Amino acid sequence: MVDKKHLALSDLIKSVHQQLREDSKRCGAELAWSSHCRNKEKLSEYAAAMQDLAINHWDRKKNNNQKVVSRIIWLYEACKTYFNNIEEFRQRECYVFQTCIGKTENLETLPIKPISRGTKYTLLDVGSCYNPFSQFEIFDVTPIDIAAATTEVLICDFLNVPTGDNTIVKHRHLLQLQEDYYDIVVFSLLLEYFPNTEQRLKCCLKAYRLLRSDGILAIVTPDSNHVGSNTKIYKSWQCILAENGFIRVKYEKLPHLHCMLFRKALFPLVAKRWATVHKSKKFYKDMFIPQDFKEIDIK
């Protein structure tokens, strides 16, 4: 049974998302987001609620109910398994590139960054809140958020922060992110925060620039409905991201979450080929979430 505090915290999170969608309809997504990022009191309240939910409610439920899986543990295990088997993914992609697309390039000709078993994987946790991935020794974590629940999290509006040749931090504020650097970019309970489809795609395209080839974009998004209820939405995400050079390598529907890993292709044509082959299935052209289809009263 969900306790009263859990419900109150969840209602606060939902109300912030709902207000953003209403403001977006009323004055446009960019203005709504900019205004939201300036509301320091609301951002701090949101960050504290997310930390409380994650530590005191979601993880506690996981311990009492084996059907409820921690999103953090899922991401840790999925990323570790991916990198332990990275050569298999490389070979599979190269095979498709050569046999289905008819190209002669091979893995030996690519400037692939070697993966050392003793090296920590660089992980950018976007919307980190309280830096949950710091507990794992295999990750070198850069935690960022528009508001932080702990001091180790850097302040940054990921949607609008520039990217370049290096990462720049000043007084806990992240001013620029390094491109072609991260092994993993995590969007855990992030994309549904944004009020429109263009902002969600913009985040994914920025992640693509920040990731090195072979790197992983890890997405977790909430959905308590049956696995088949919103299939078209998340298949559309797969198609849209494939058009932009990502190959989905893992998907799992947990009781309250969709969990996905997308690999930044060594050969972007392989990803785009998947999107071309599956376009006949009439997926959505934008990165919708279920809430986008609910009517909003903006009186």
PyMOL commands that set and color helices and strands:
alter all, ss='L'
color gray80, all
select helices_A, chain A and resi 4-27+29-38+40-64+71-84+86-99+107-109+132-135+191-193+197-210+231-243+268-281+290-293
alter helices_A, ss='H'
color red, helices_A
select strands_A, chain A and resi 121-126+139-145+154-155+163-164+168-170+173-178+182-188+211-222+246-254+257-264
alter strands_A, ss='S'
color yellow, strands_A
deselect
rebuild
show_as cartoon
